[in-house]
Amino acid sequence: MIRPRFDELIHAPTRLSIVSLIAATEWADFTFIRDSIGLSDSALSKQLTTLEDAGYVEIRKSFVGKRPRTSARLTSVGRAAFDQHVLALQEIVARAGASIIRDSKD
C-alpha cells in the first residue's frame, strides 16, 4: 500500500510539471518535455539534473544520426515519490470537502 508523503523536491511547480508529464510515459524525449512545459533548454536541463541527483529520474543520452538525443524517465524511486506526493496532495484537497467541488451548472 502506498502511503501519502509530501515531497518538497517534487512539489516545486516546474518539477511537478516535469514529473507528472514523464510519469505517463516510458521514456520522454527532452524536446517533448521542453515544449510541453514551455521551458528553455537550460532550465529543463537544470531541473532534470536536480531530479536525477535525487534518484528520481534516469537520463539517457544517445545519437540519432549525428544529432544528440536526450530522454528521461522516472526511476522506481521517482515513481514511488510521485505516487506518495499525489496521495498527500489528494489528502490535503479532501480536507476542503465539498466546498471545492463545483456543480456542473455553475
MIBA-839828 format. One record per residue: residue number from 0; residue in one letter; x, y, z of N, C-alpha, C, O, CB in turn. Coordinates in pm, whole numbers, plus 50000, padded with zeros to 5 digits. Each point is the difference from the previous one (the first is absolute). Glycine has a CB too. Layout:
<atoms>
+-----+------+--------+---------+-------+---------+----------+-------+--------+---------+-------+--------+---------+-------+---------+----------+-------+
!  nr ! rest ! n_east ! n_north !  n_up ! ca_east ! ca_north ! ca_up ! c_east ! c_north !  c_up ! o_east ! o_north !  o_up ! cb_east ! cb_north ! cb_up !
+-----+------+--------+---------+-------+---------+----------+-------+--------+---------+-------+--------+---------+-------+---------+----------+-------+
! NUM !    a !      X !       Y !     Z !       X !        Y !     Z !      X !       Y !     Z !      X !       Y !     Z !       X !        Y !     Z !
...
+-----+------+--------+---------+-------+---------+----------+-------+--------+---------+-------+--------+---------+-------+---------+----------+-------+
</atoms>
This chain:
<atoms>
+-----+------+--------+---------+-------+---------+----------+-------+--------+---------+-------+--------+---------+-------+---------+----------+-------+
!  nr ! rest ! n_east ! n_north !  n_up ! ca_east ! ca_north ! ca_up ! c_east ! c_north !  c_up ! o_east ! o_north !  o_up ! cb_east ! cb_north ! cb_up !
+-----+------+--------+---------+-------+---------+----------+-------+--------+---------+-------+--------+---------+-------+---------+----------+-------+
!   0 !    m !  50083 !   49883 ! 50000 !   49917 !    50117 ! 50000 !  50089 !   50125 ! 50000 !  50099 !   50008 ! 50072 !   49717 !    49866 ! 50049 !
!   1 !    i !  50146 !   50221 ! 49798 !   50075 !    50125 ! 49991 !  49955 !   50094 ! 50111 !  49880 !   50020 ! 50020 !   50146 !    49953 ! 49729 !
!   2 !    r !  50070 !   50083 ! 50322 !   49968 !    50095 ! 50107 !  50025 !   50142 ! 49949 !  50099 !   50025 ! 49933 !   49961 !    49804 ! 50245 !
!   3 !    p !  49851 !   50262 ! 49855 !   50019 !    50139 ! 49959 !  50126 !   50059 ! 50062 !  50029 !   49976 ! 50117 !   49723 !    50049 ! 49859 !
!   4 !    r !  50322 !   50052 ! 49946 !   50118 !    50069 ! 50051 !  50025 !   50122 ! 49912 !  50032 !   49988 ! 49882 !   50069 !    49796 ! 50208 !
!   5 !    f !  49882 !   50333 ! 49969 !   50025 !    50125 ! 49928 !  50148 !   50009 ! 49968 !  50084 !   49979 ! 50088 !   49720 !    50135 ! 50027 !
!   6 !    d !  50230 !   49917 ! 49761 !   50139 !    50005 ! 49957 !  50034 !   50141 ! 49953 !  49953 !   50044 ! 49894 !   50040 !    49711 ! 50040 !
!   7 !    e !  50086 !   50316 ! 50144 !   50037 !    50138 ! 49967 !  50074 !   50010 ! 49867 !  49982 !   50097 ! 49927 !   50031 !    49952 ! 50317 !
!   8 !    l !  50069 !   49852 ! 49725 !   50076 !    50003 ! 49875 !  49907 !   49992 ! 49879 !  50015 !   50077 ! 49905 !   50180 !    49815 ! 50212 !
!   9 !    i !  49710 !   50018 ! 49888 !   49907 !    49984 ! 49888 !  49900 !   50115 ! 49996 !  49956 !   50039 ! 49892 !   50069 !    49713 ! 50123 !
!  10 !    h !  49940 !   50304 ! 50099 !   49892 !    50097 ! 50007 !  50028 !   50132 ! 49928 !  49905 !   50069 ! 49961 !   50037 !    49827 ! 50254 !
!  11 !    a !  50182 !   50140 ! 49767 !   50030 !    50123 ! 49925 !  49928 !   49994 ! 49866 !  50008 !   49899 ! 49930 !   50219 !    50125 ! 50184 !
!  12 !    p !  49701 !   50081 ! 49849 !   49912 !    49995 ! 49882 !  50064 !   49945 ! 49872 !  49940 !   49918 ! 49931 !   49944 !    50274 ! 50168 !
!  13 !    t !  50236 !   49851 ! 49871 !   50065 !    49952 ! 49877 !  50030 !   49852 ! 50010 !  49974 !   49925 ! 49905 !   50124 !    50301 ! 50057 !
!  14 !    r !  49957 !   49731 ! 50151 !   50033 !    49858 ! 50014 !  49874 !   49915 ! 50007 !  49998 !   49889 ! 49947 !   50213 !    50173 ! 50172 !
!  15 !    l !  49684 !   49987 ! 49944 !   49874 !    49926 ! 50003 !  49946 !   49983 ! 49858 !  49949 !   49893 ! 49966 !   50001 !    50198 ! 50265 !
!  16 !    s !  50061 !   50012 ! 49687 !   49956 !    49990 ! 49860 !  50083 !   49897 ! 49925 !  49945 !   49920 ! 49923 !   49983 !    50319 ! 50083 !
!  17 !    i !  50202 !   49763 ! 50015 !   50088 !    49904 ! 49931 !  49969 !   49857 ! 50044 !  49980 !   49912 ! 49916 !   50199 !    50263 ! 50069 !
!  18 !    v !  49815 !   49804 ! 50145 !   49978 !    49864 ! 50052 !  49864 !   49947 ! 49958 !  49988 !   49884 ! 49962 !   50161 !    50167 ! 50232 !
!  19 !    s !  49748 !   50033 ! 49813 !   49868 !    49952 ! 49960 !  49994 !   49970 ! 49851 !  49929 !   49908 ! 49959 !   49970 !    50226 ! 50226 !
!  20 !    l !  50174 !   49940 ! 49734 !   50004 !    49973 ! 49857 !  50071 !   49869 ! 49970 !  49948 !   49917 ! 49925 !   50049 !    50329 ! 50031 !
!  21 !    i !  50120 !   49734 ! 50103 !   50074 !    49877 ! 49967 !  49945 !   49878 ! 50073 !  50033 !   49887 ! 49965 !   50168 !    50253 ! 49996 !
!  22 !    a !  49716 !   49882 ! 50140 !   49938 !    49885 ! 50068 !  49906 !   49925 ! 49906 !  49972 !   49882 ! 50019 !   50044 !    50241 ! 50200 !
!  23 !    a !  49936 !   49947 ! 49680 !   49905 !    49939 ! 49906 !  50069 !   49932 ! 49882 !  49933 !   49950 ! 49910 !   49902 !    50224 ! 50155 !
!  24 !    t !  50299 !   49822 ! 49935 !   50073 !    49942 ! 49888 !  50104 !   49900 ! 50050 !  50035 !   49997 ! 50118 !   49929 !    50214 ! 49748 !
!  25 !    e !  50085 !   49709 ! 50041 !   50113 !    49913 ! 50032 !  50127 !   50086 ! 49997 !  50073 !   50007 ! 50099 !   49811 !    49786 ! 49804 !
!  26 !    w !  50141 !   50270 ! 49984 !   50109 !    50096 ! 49984 !  49942 !   50124 ! 49934 !  49918 !   49988 ! 49908 !   50258 !    49828 ! 50073 !
!  27 !    a !  49864 !   50301 ! 50063 !   49954 !    50125 ! 49940 !  50120 !   50072 ! 49940 !  50102 !   50018 ! 50066 !   49705 !    50000 ! 50098 !
!  28 !    d !  50180 !   50022 ! 49712 !   50105 !    50073 ! 49930 !  50014 !   50141 ! 50058 !  49901 !   50064 ! 50034 !   50055 !    49801 ! 49757 !
!  29 !    f !  50166 !   50181 ! 50220 !   50030 !    50132 ! 50056 !  49918 !   50109 ! 49931 !  49942 !   50086 ! 50067 !   50289 !    49835 ! 49988 !
!  30 !    t !  49764 !   50077 ! 49813 !   49926 !    50105 ! 49928 !  49850 !   49993 ! 50028 !  49933 !   50103 ! 50006 !   50242 !    49893 ! 49816 !
!  31 !    f !  49773 !   49884 ! 50194 !   49859 !    49984 ! 50035 !  49971 !   50063 ! 50137 !  49902 !   50073 ! 50015 !   50087 !    49715 ! 49849 !
!  32 !    i !  50095 !   50183 ! 50232 !   49983 !    50057 ! 50135 !  50012 !   50152 ! 49993 !  49915 !   50073 ! 50052 !   50179 !    49717 ! 50054 !
!  33 !    r !  50012 !   50257 ! 49830 !   50024 !    50144 ! 49989 !  49881 !   50073 ! 49938 !  49953 !   50101 ! 50052 !   50292 !    49852 ! 49927 !
!  34 !    d !  49707 !   49994 ! 49908 !   49890 !    50066 ! 49930 !  49868 !   49988 ! 50074 !  49919 !   50093 ! 49997 !   50200 !    49860 ! 49790 !
!  35 !    s !  49858 !   49935 ! 50278 !   49875 !    49979 ! 50074 !  49989 !   50092 ! 50120 !  49891 !   50047 ! 50034 !   50110 !    49716 ! 49890 !
!  36 !    i !  50111 !   50262 ! 50141 !   49999 !    50080 ! 50122 !  50035 !   50146 ! 49972 !  49968 !   50088 ! 50080 !   50095 !    49707 ! 50049 !
!  37 !    g !  50003 !   50229 ! 49759 !   50034 !    50137 ! 49964 !  50122 !   50053 ! 50070 !  50003 !   50115 ! 50044 !   49760 !    49920 ! 49914 !
!  38 !    l !  50339 !   49881 ! 50053 !   50125 !    50041 ! 50065 !  50109 !   50020 ! 49896 !  49992 !   49949 ! 49888 !   49943 !    49928 ! 50320 !
!  39 !    s !  50167 !   50198 ! 49830 !   50119 !    50009 ! 49916 !  50080 !   49870 ! 50018 !  49979 !   49926 ! 50095 !   50028 !    50330 ! 49923 !
!  40 !    d !  50084 !   49720 ! 49889 !   50086 !    49881 ! 50012 !  50077 !   50001 ! 50132 !  50007 !   49898 ! 50068 !   50014 !    50095 ! 49682 !
!  41 !    s !  50036 !   50122 ! 50285 !   50082 !    50005 ! 50121 !  49915 !   49981 ! 50127 !  50044 !   49934 ! 50094 !   50116 !    50219 ! 49787 !
!  42 !    a !  49719 !   49904 ! 50121 !   49914 !    49984 ! 50118 !  49958 !   49855 ! 50016 !  49999 !   49947 ! 50112 !   49918 !    50288 ! 49861 !
!  43 !    l !  50047 !   49700 ! 49917 !   49960 !    49859 ! 50008 !  50119 !   49914 ! 50040 !  49986 !   49911 ! 50084 !   49838 !    50126 ! 49741 !
!  44 !    s !  50291 !   49990 ! 50118 !   50120 !    49923 ! 50033 !  50030 !   50010 ! 50150 !  50034 !   49900 ! 50063 !   50056 !    50139 ! 49705 !
!  45 !    k !  49899 !   50080 ! 50287 !   50026 !    50020 ! 50143 !  49901 !   49921 ! 50085 !  50039 !   49934 ! 50096 !   50053 !    50296 ! 49855 !
!  46 !    q !  49781 !   49774 ! 50013 !   49897 !    49928 ! 50078 !  50019 !   49849 ! 49988 !  49985 !   49928 ! 50099 !   49855 !    50263 ! 49865 !
!  47 !    l !  50191 !   49761 ! 49917 !   50023 !    49856 ! 49983 !  50122 !   49955 ! 50079 !  50000 !   49891 ! 50057 !   49897 !    50120 ! 49715 !
!  48 !    t !  50206 !   50072 ! 50234 !   50119 !    49966 ! 50078 !  49965 !   49992 ! 50149 !  50046 !   49910 ! 50069 !   50100 !    50201 ! 49759 !
!  49 !    t !  49773 !   49982 ! 50220 !   49957 !    49997 ! 50140 !  49924 !   49871 ! 50029 !  50023 !   49936 ! 50103 !   49964 !    50316 ! 49900 !
!  50 !    l !  49923 !   49711 ! 49908 !   49922 !    49877 ! 50018 !  50089 !   49876 ! 49988 !  49980 !   49902 ! 50071 !   49817 !    50216 ! 49839 !
!  51 !    e !  50298 !   49887 ! 50000 !   50093 !    49888 ! 49984 !  50088 !   49985 ! 50125 !  50021 !   49888 ! 50048 !   49980 !    50147 ! 49700 !
!  52 !    d !  50049 !   50075 ! 50304 !   50084 !    49996 ! 50121 !  49924 !   49941 ! 50119 !  50059 !   49937 ! 50087 !   50067 !    50263 ! 49830 !
!  53 !    a !  49744 !   49820 ! 50086 !   49916 !    49946 ! 50107 !  49966 !   49852 ! 49976 !  49943 !   49935 ! 50088 !   49962 !    50294 ! 49949 !
!  54 !    g !  50130 !   49720 ! 49846 !   49970 !    49861 ! 49968 !  49859 !   49980 ! 49946 !  49953 !   49887 ! 49990 !   50207 !    50048 ! 50186 !
!  55 !    y !  49774 !   50175 ! 49790 !   49861 !    49993 ! 49953 !  49988 !   49978 ! 49850 !  49900 !   49947 ! 49952 !   50039 !    50200 ! 50236 !
!  56 !    v !  50163 !   49894 ! 49738 !   49996 !    49996 ! 49854 !  50127 !   49935 ! 49948 !  50109 !   50020 ! 50053 !   49746 !    50187 ! 49940 !
!  57 !    e !  50128 !   49715 ! 49902 !   50114 !    49943 ! 49927 !  50009 !   50074 ! 49867 !  49899 !   50019 ! 49933 !   50077 !    49751 ! 50179 !
!  58 !    i !  50144 !   50270 ! 49851 !   50024 !    50071 ! 49876 !  50073 !   49907 ! 49904 !  50096 !   49933 ! 50038 !   49912 !    50292 ! 50082 !
!  59 !    r !  49945 !   49772 ! 49756 !   50065 !    49918 ! 49898 !  50041 !   50093 ! 49886 !  49919 !   50075 ! 49947 !   49945 !    49717 ! 50115 !
!  60 !    k !  50262 !   50201 ! 49901 !   50051 !    50080 ! 49888 !  50042 !   49905 ! 49889 !  50069 !   49901 ! 50023 !   50010 !    50285 ! 50133 !
!  61 !    s !  49877 !   49847 ! 49723 !   50034 !    49917 ! 49885 !  50011 !   50091 ! 49878 !  49985 !   50122 ! 50010 !   49897 !    49674 ! 50090 !
!  62 !    f !  50145 !   50145 ! 49786 !   50007 !    50075 ! 49876 !  49905 !   49939 ! 49899 !  49985 !   49878 ! 49991 !   50253 !    50184 ! 50054 !
!  63 !    v !  49697 !   50025 ! 49880 !   49920 !    49960 ! 49885 !  50072 !   50063 ! 49881 !  49990 !   50121 ! 49977 !   49784 !    49862 ! 50153 !
!  64 !    g !  50296 !   49934 ! 49798 !   50091 !    50053 ! 49900 !  50111 !   50074 ! 50073 !  50067 !   49943 ! 50086 !   49748 !    50078 ! 49740 !
!  65 !    k !  50203 !   50104 ! 50139 !   50103 !    50081 ! 50067 !  49940 !   50092 ! 50105 !  50071 !   50080 ! 50061 !   50067 !    49909 ! 49733 !
!  66 !    r !  49733 !   50000 ! 50227 !   49932 !    50090 ! 50094 !  49984 !   49934 ! 50137 !  49954 !   49886 ! 50011 !   49923 !    50221 ! 49796 !
!  67 !    p !  50163 !   49965 ! 50298 !   49981 !    49944 ! 50134 !  49852 !   49999 ! 50039 !  49924 !   50089 ! 49962 !   50306 !    49993 ! 50103 !
!  68 !    r !  49733 !   49818 ! 50009 !   49863 !    49990 ! 50050 !  50006 !   49964 ! 50148 !  50068 !   49906 ! 50040 !   49843 !    50023 ! 49731 !
!  69 !    t !  50017 !   50149 ! 50308 !   49993 !    49977 ! 50143 !  49858 !   49962 ! 50036 !  49905 !   50063 ! 49955 !   50283 !    50100 ! 50089 !
!  70 !    s !  49797 !   49734 ! 50036 !   49870 !    49954 ! 50048 !  50006 !   49982 ! 50150 !  50107 !   49983 ! 50058 !   49844 !    49903 ! 49722 !
!  71 !    a !  49932 !   50118 ! 50281 !   49993 !    49984 ! 50146 !  49883 !   49909 ! 50035 !  49900 !   49993 ! 49929 !   50202 !    50234 ! 50107 !
!  72 !    r !  49913 !   49704 ! 50075 !   49891 !    49920 ! 50055 !  50011 !   50000 ! 50151 !  50106 !   50025 ! 50057 !   49885 !    49831 ! 49736 !
!  73 !    l !  49897 !   50114 ! 50271 !   50001 !    49987 ! 50145 !  50066 !   49869 ! 50039 !  49980 !   49898 ! 49935 !   49811 !    50240 ! 50084 !
!  74 !    t !  50287 !   49866 ! 50086 !   50053 !    49877 ! 50058 !  49891 !   49942 ! 50090 !  49896 !   50064 ! 50021 !   50347 !    50021 ! 49970 !
!  75 !    s !  49779 !   49799 ! 50062 !   49902 !    49943 ! 50093 !  49990 !   50087 ! 50125 !  49892 !   50014 ! 50057 !   50157 !    49753 ! 49857 !
!  76 !    v !  50062 !   50292 ! 50128 !   49999 !    50091 ! 50115 !  49919 !   50125 ! 49965 !  49921 !   50048 ! 50082 !   50306 !    49866 ! 49994 !
!  77 !    g !  49793 !   50139 ! 49805 !   49927 !    50117 ! 49955 !  49851 !   49974 ! 49987 !  49918 !   50084 ! 50036 !   50285 !    49991 ! 49846 !
!  78 !    r !  49762 !   49808 ! 50067 !   49859 !    49962 ! 49986 !  49934 !   49991 ! 50137 !  49889 !   50048 ! 50020 !   50163 !    49826 ! 49767 !
!  79 !    a !  50016 !   50063 ! 50307 !   49946 !    49987 ! 50136 !  49984 !   50138 ! 50064 !  49898 !   50028 ! 50063 !   50208 !    49744 ! 49960 !
!  80 !    a !  49995 !   50314 ! 49962 !   49993 !    50134 ! 50058 !  49884 !   50079 ! 49939 !  49928 !   50070 ! 50071 !   50321 !    49926 ! 49969 !
!  81 !    f !  49733 !   49993 ! 49829 !   49891 !    50070 ! 49933 !  49865 !   49948 ! 50047 !  49911 !   50079 ! 50032 !   50236 !    49958 ! 49769 !
!  82 !    d !  49837 !   49832 ! 50204 !   49874 !    49941 ! 50046 !  49968 !   50043 ! 50143 !  49885 !   50034 ! 50030 !   50154 !    49768 ! 49818 !
!  83 !    q !  50061 !   50197 ! 50240 !   49979 !    50042 ! 50138 !  49965 !   50148 ! 50008 !  49916 !   50040 ! 50080 !   50244 !    49783 ! 49996 !
!  84 !    h !  49904 !   50257 ! 49841 !   49972 !    50144 ! 49999 !  49857 !   50027 ! 49952 !  49929 !   50083 ! 50058 !   50316 !    49963 ! 49900 !
!  85 !    v !  49714 !   49885 ! 49938 !   49863 !    50018 ! 49949 !  49899 !   49962 ! 50107 !  49900 !   50069 ! 50019 !   50179 !    49883 ! 49746 !
!  86 !    l !  49946 !   49939 ! 50306 !   49909 !    49961 ! 50108 !  49995 !   50105 ! 50110 !  49894 !   50029 ! 50055 !   50153 !    49731 ! 49894 !
!  87 !    a !  50068 !   50298 ! 50083 !   50004 !    50105 ! 50103 !  49920 !   50121 ! 49953 !  49927 !   50060 ! 50079 !   50299 !    49861 ! 49999 !
!  88 !    l !  49787 !   50116 ! 49796 !   49923 !    50112 ! 49946 !  49851 !   49971 ! 50002 !  49919 !   50087 ! 50032 !   50275 !    49974 ! 49824 !
!  89 !    q !  49770 !   49816 ! 50109 !   49858 !    49960 ! 50003 !  49943 !   50011 ! 50142 !  49886 !   50043 ! 50018 !   50154 !    49803 ! 49787 !
!  90 !    e !  50039 !   50115 ! 50294 !   49955 !    50011 ! 50138 !  49979 !   50146 ! 50039 !  49902 !   50035 ! 50066 !   50219 !    49753 ! 49990 !
!  91 !    i !  49972 !   50297 ! 49903 !   49988 !    50143 ! 50031 !  49874 !   50057 ! 49937 !  49925 !   50073 ! 50066 !   50325 !    49947 ! 49948 !
!  92 !    v !  49726 !   49948 ! 49862 !   49882 !    50050 ! 49929 !  49872 !   49943 ! 50060 !  49900 !   50070 ! 50011 !   50237 !    49953 ! 49779 !
!  93 !    a !  49867 !   49851 ! 50248 !   49881 !    49936 ! 50056 !  49955 !   50067 ! 50129 !  49881 !   49999 ! 50033 !   50191 !    49786 ! 49864 !
!  94 !    r !  50022 !   50272 ! 50176 !   49964 !    50070 ! 50125 !  49908 !   50119 ! 49974 !  49927 !   50042 ! 50089 !   50291 !    49887 ! 50009 !
!  95 !    a !  49787 !   50123 ! 49781 !   49912 !    50113 ! 49966 !  49857 !   49953 ! 49976 !  49907 !   50080 ! 50001 !   50289 !    50040 ! 49897 !
!  96 !    g !  49787 !   49750 ! 50082 !   49867 !    49942 ! 49983 !  49928 !   50050 ! 49877 !  50063 !   50036 ! 49900 !   49926 !    49943 ! 50344 !
!  97 !    a !  49882 !   50023 ! 49764 !   49916 !    50033 ! 49887 !  50014 !   50145 ! 49956 !  49957 !   50035 ! 49890 !   49887 !    49791 ! 50187 !
!  98 !    s !  50215 !   50258 ! 50005 !   50008 !    50142 ! 49965 !  50083 !   50026 ! 49875 !  49987 !   50105 ! 49937 !   49989 !    49947 ! 50303 !
!  99 !    i !  50109 !   49854 ! 49722 !   50081 !    50022 ! 49881 !  49942 !   49933 ! 49876 !  50048 !   50023 ! 49889 !   50149 !    49995 ! 50258 !
! 100 !    i !  49703 !   49901 ! 49871 !   49939 !    49931 ! 49887 !  49891 !   50089 ! 49943 !  49902 !   50033 ! 50067 !   50149 !    49739 ! 50032 !
! 101 !    r !  49969 !   50266 ! 49775 !   49907 !    50091 ! 49935 !  49888 !   49921 ! 49936 !  50021 !   49893 ! 49944 !   50163 !    50274 ! 50016 !
! 102 !    d !  49697 !   49887 ! 50048 !   49883 !    49943 ! 49936 !  50015 !   50025 ! 49850 !  50039 !   50110 ! 49960 !   49812 !    49926 ! 50247 !
! 103 !    s !  50119 !   49867 ! 49711 !   50013 !    50015 ! 49855 !  49908 !   50109 ! 49944 !  50017 !   50042 ! 49886 !   50046 !    49717 ! 50100 !
! 104 !    k !  49840 !   50285 ! 50093 !   49908 !    50107 ! 49957 !  50061 !   50138 ! 50017 !  49949 !   50097 ! 49945 !   49859 !    49758 ! 50116 !
! 105 !    d !  50303 !   50156 ! 50014 !   50064 !    50130 ! 50024 !  50064 !   50053 ! 49875 !  50058 !   50109 ! 50002 !   49981 !    49829 ! 50233 !
+-----+------+--------+---------+-------+---------+----------+-------+--------+---------+-------+--------+---------+-------+---------+----------+-------+
</atoms>
